[in-house]
Amino acid sequence: MKIYVEGSTVPIKLLDNQFIAEGGEGRIYAHGGRAFKIYFNKSDVIPKEKVDELSTLKRKNIVRPLGLVYSNNKPSGYIMPYVDKTIPLPRIITTGFQNRNGIMPEMTLKLVEQIMETTQFIHDNGILVVDGNELNYLIDEKDFITPYFIDVDSYQTPTFPAKVIMPSIRDWHSNKFTILTDWYSFAIISVEIILGIHPFKGTHSSFVKGDLEGRMKSNVSIFNKDVSVPKATRNFDLVPDEMMKWYIDVFEKGNRTLPPAVLGKIIVKPQIVVVSGMNKFNIKEIDSFEEKITGCTFWNGSRIVYTNNNIIIGRIKHPVRSNKEGAIFVDGEKFSIDIKGTDLLLKNLRTNDEIKTGFIATKFMIIDNKIFIYDGRSLMQIKVSKISDKYFTNAVNTWEVMSKNTAFFRNMFVANLLGKKHIYIPDGDKSCHIVKVDELNDCEVLDAKYENGLAILLVYKNGKYDIIIIRFSEDFSGYSCEIEDDVVPYNINFTCMNSGVFVLLMGDDKVIISTKKNTDRKEIINAGLDSNLSLFNDGNQVYFHLGEKIYKFSMR
């Protein structure tokens, strides 16, 4: 596709591998450090006059239109800043993502403050956000506290009214868009960031499940004493005192006021880990450590325990530089894998010798004791070999990934190829399965995990969250989809054994036991399990880790 930026005669060629995303109006491409929105219908292109009105929003974290672009001498889209290394806001809402990335309560409050300050800046310039839904913010994945405001072309300016708003953030008590309806939408988003739940979720005996509109119109929020919230909801103590007063004033009393200038203080109380659910499951503690466990896996009979400071194999601790490191076994030796800057590093855990691999990487995975890395363009399998008492690395397979929009998860990643979502599943036998999954095309994938022929994903679509269970055929030539509709946003927490039986813990305290072969299932409602536990298995037995301890887990 050939386009011209307004005022320039130099053509710009947009290629398929520069594609970033697709929405209802058009596609986004990245080229030369800038991004371009190209509309499907040229009659929908933002008017030049609105671009001029938005030009007052000169702030680094507001991704506004900078000028029109043309094709065939007609406006076809606009140019804007390109922000790299970001994630959609809904991904940081789940406790699992926050824990895996070291996001502390103080950081989530800083993010809320930054969104609030930027919203105030927009208002000070006589403009309204209007549709400030979760997907209209990107978060810097380097610090997790810097928000980028996107979809700015939809904002309401003095002479161009806004057209749409997501129902889940709409103020149903107002028949027009105002500064106060913007702050109402902000209040909803900020609750999700702090507590991990929409303020009108949970259950109330007078309302059916999912009746957000009814609850919002009746001012019956999670701060109502008669509303029950799922266990996955974070502690209300994380809400600063002044913000809590504002939330109650807005959500419970129905008032429309400005947010507090100062959020107030929080007191983070130590969590007391209590193992519950023993009346429905057999749960037995089998090991304990001196620090909180962040991950646990098995390879060839050996258990690998990860903490923020150590990799523990057997009972031997190996200090690590970061909690993102992984471990593999090679010819009786154990190595840690890490990325420093963009350099892939290996370290012999016995000798502490570092191996400079020479490979550039932005992400890595360890699957079946094999290393897979992504360098921004390709997925590569890296082999570690021993030659004359020295260890070397080389790429044994490479797969090109034709997308700038690639999200990495546990044992899999999702690429958006011109609006079509593909799941990539690296395999330990020098292969990578690539499966187009049409059910994901209109969704934002927030969390996912693959294990033993089964992928389970948390997705966001049309203002609500769904769980999608994908069962792949043996040769990955086909799949089946099962959808859990309108769920509590909760990190994907399941484990699938070699037999194909899997255990899935949902955010609403429900446990699903099923198999990858068919959809037969057993459900345990009100399971009573701690939402912070993490499931894993050794091939035949299910375990979970919680706090500093590991437990064996089975049905009664």
C-alpha positions, -999 to +999 in steps of 0.1 A: +000+000+000+014+034-010+005+065+009+016+101+012+018+122+043+001+156+041+025+182+026+050+156+014+056+142-021+077+113-008+057+080-010+056+056+020+050+019+013+032+001+041+039-037+042+020-066+056+048-072+082+043-037+095+007-044+105+000-038+142-038-040+148-072-039+133-104-023+146-138-016+133-127+014+113-094+004+099-059-010+103-028+003+121+007+000+107+041+010+120+067+025+097+098+046+103+091+053+140+055+065+133+022+047+132-005+051+105-042+044+108-057+035+074-095+035+073-115+008+055-141+033+044-125+065+032-156+085+041-149+077+078-115+095+078-111+120+106-117+156+092-086+178+090-105+203+112-107+177+140-070+169+137-064+206+142-086+207+173-068+177+188-034+194+182-037+211+216-031+177+233+006+180+232+016+155+258+040+126+254+016+099+265-013+110+242-011+093+209-030+119+188-033+123+151-005+145+137-018+149+102-037+132+074-023+107+049-034+103+013-037+076-013-049+083-049-051+120-039-078+114-013-075+113+025-072+076+036-060+079+073-037+097+096-002+096+110+005+094+148+034+086+172+043+050+175+048+036+210+066+002+212+069-023+240+034-017+255+006-040+266-032-034+267-044-022+301-067-052+308-036-075+310-024-058+342-057-062+359-052-098+369-033-106+401-013-133+383+001-109+358+009-084+386+027-111+407+047-125+377+059-090+368+066-076+403+038-050+401+034-037+436+003-018+450+022+015+449+028+010+412-008+005+404-017+037+423+010+055+403-006+043+371-040+055+383-025+089+391-010+092+357-043+083+340-060+109+362-035+136+355-036+130+317-074+130+318-074+164+336-049+177+310-074+167+282-102+184+300-081+216+305-079+217+267-116+216+263-118+180+250-135+149+264-123+113+263-158+099+263-150+062+255-122+056+280-127+019+280-100-006+290-087-011+254-081+026+248-051+026+271-017+010+265+007+005+294+045+008+291+058-028+298+091-014+310+077+003+341+040-006+342+031+029+355+031+049+322-002+050+303-006+059+267-040+072+256-050+058+222-080+060+199-077+098+203-095+104+170-127+093+188-125+121+214-151+148+216-138+182+205-156+216+205-171+211+171-170+173+167-192+153+191-182+117+202-203+089+186-198+058+207-190+046+243-186+011+257-217+003+278-195-011+306-180+023+314-211+045+304-228+067+330-264+055+326-276+084+347-266+110+321-280+116+286-250+136+274-212+134+276-195+158+302-164+161+322-182+142+350-192+113+328-155+111+318-146+109+355-173+082+361-156+061+334-122+068+350-136+056+384-146+023+368-112+017+352-093+027+383-112+002+404-103-025+379-066-016+381-065-015+419-089-044+428-090-065+397-128-064+393-154-041+376-171-021+404-205-035+393-195-072+392-199-097+420-234-110+429-265-095+445-296-114+452-318-089+434-299-089+401-292-116+376-255-124+368-240-099+344-266-072+347-241-044+347-266-019+334-292-027+360-267-025+388-252+008+375-286+024+372-295+012+407-261+023+423-254-012+436-217-017+434-191-040+450-189-015+479-225-024+489-227-046+520-251-070+502-228-077+472-206-107+473-173-105+454-153-135+441-121-146+459-100-134+430-108-098+440-079-080+457-082-067+492-102-035+496-075-022+519-055-015+487-079+014+479-066+047+493-088+063+519-098+094+499-104+073+468-127+050+488-148+079+499-151+090+463-160+056+450-188+053+476-200+088+468-201+080+430-210+043+428-233+040+459-248+074+465-251+083+428-233+116+431-211+130+403-181+147+417-144+152+407-119+127+420-098+137+450-067+157+442-047+134+465-056+097+464-049+092+501-029+065+519-030+027+519-017+003+545-006-029+529-011-056+555+009-088+555-011-116+539-018-146+561-017-178+539-044-202+550-050-234+529-087-239+525-109-263+504-099-294+524-135-304+528-138-310+490-102-319+481-073-340+494-046-314+501-013-323+517+017-301+523+048-318+509+076-291+510+084-257+524+109-230+515+122-198+531+108-175+504+077-171+483+076-195+453+069-178+419+069-209+398+074-247+398+079-273+371+094-308+365+118-321+340+128-358+337+119-364+374+137-333+387+117-305+403+126-269+396+114-243+420+116-206+412+116-177+436+124-140+432+160-147+443+168-183+435+163-213+413+161-243+436+167-277+420+163-305+445+173-287+477+202-267+462+197-229+458+212-211+428+211-173+431+196-155+401+198-119+388+161-116+381+129-135+387+125-139+349+152-165+346+146-201+336+166-234+338+175-263+316+196-295+319+224-303+294+246-334+298+243-335+335+249-297+340+222-272+349+220-238+332+200-206+339+187-186+309+181-149+311+179-118+288+201-088+298+191-059+277+186-077+245+214-103+250+205-139+256+227-152+285+233-187+298+250-194+331+263-227+344+247-231+378+275-253+391+305-231+380+287-198+376+305-195+342+285-173+317+280-182+281+277-153+257+254-168+231+256-140+206+218-141+201+195-111+204+162-118+221+132-099+235+115-130+249+123-166+256+105-198+266+116-231+279+095-260+266+105-297+272+139-286+283+144-267+250+151-230+246+130-209+222+137-172+217+120-143+198+141-115+184+113-092+172+110-109+138+116-146+142+111-174+166+143-196+170+150-228+188+184-226+205+205-257+212+232-259+239+261-283+229+292-294+247+325-295+226+358-302+244+345-292+279+331-260+265+295-251+259+282-234+227+248-224+214+234-225+179+200-220+162+186-253+150+153-240+136+138-206+127+102-195+120+095-161+107+067-142+125+050-118+101+035-095+127+045-066+150+015-075+171+027-105+189+018-113+226+038-139+245+022-161+272+032-194+289+043-220+264+026-202+235+022-168+218-005-152+197+002-132+166-022-109+148-016-114+110-037-088+092-066-091+116-064-129+118-053-144+151-028-173+150-016-194+180+021-204+178+030-234+199+068-242+199+074-280+203+104-298+217+110-318+185+123-288+164+088-279+153+064-250+158+026-255+154+008-225+139-030-226+141-054-199+129-081-195+155-110-174+141-127-173+175-100-149+187-102-124+158-124-099+176-108-105+210-079-090+230-060-120+245-050-110+280-036-142+294-030-178+281-012-210+287-006-241+267+001-276+281-003-311+267-025-303+237-046-279+256-047-240+254-068-219+277-071-182+272-086-152+290-099-127+264-116-093+265-144-086+241-172-060+240-166-049+276-165-083+292-141-112+299-144-147+286-124-179+290-117-199+258-107-236+261-091-249+230-085-286+225-061-294+196-061-325+176-030-347+179-014-333+147-027-298+153-046-298+120-079-290+139-093-278+172-125-273+191-135-243+212-154-241+245-163-207+259-169-197+295-189-165+291-186-133+311-161-145+338-142-127+365-108-115+351-084-139+366-050-153+355-052-186+336-046-212+363-048-248+350-026-279+346-031-308+322-016-342+330-002-367+305-035-386+306-053-355+292-072-348+324-069-311+334-079-290+364-089-254+359-094-229+387-117-200+378-118-166+394-153-171+408-140-199+431-152-227+407-130-257+398-135-274+365-121-309+360-123-322+324-102-338+297-086-325+265-104-354+246-140-342+251-161-316+269-173-339+297-166-322+330-171-320+367-176-287+383-170-279+420-189-246+429-176-226+459-145-247+460-130-227+488-095-226+473-072-196+477-072-177+445-034-171+448-024-207+445-008-219+412-014-254+398+012-276+382+019-313+377+047-339+373+029-358+345+007-379+367+000-359+399-014-324+404+003-300+428+000-264+437+023-239+453+010-211+476+033-187+495+064-206+505+049-241+503+041-269+479+010-291+482-002-323+467-038-320+453-065-345+444-103-350+446-118-365+477 
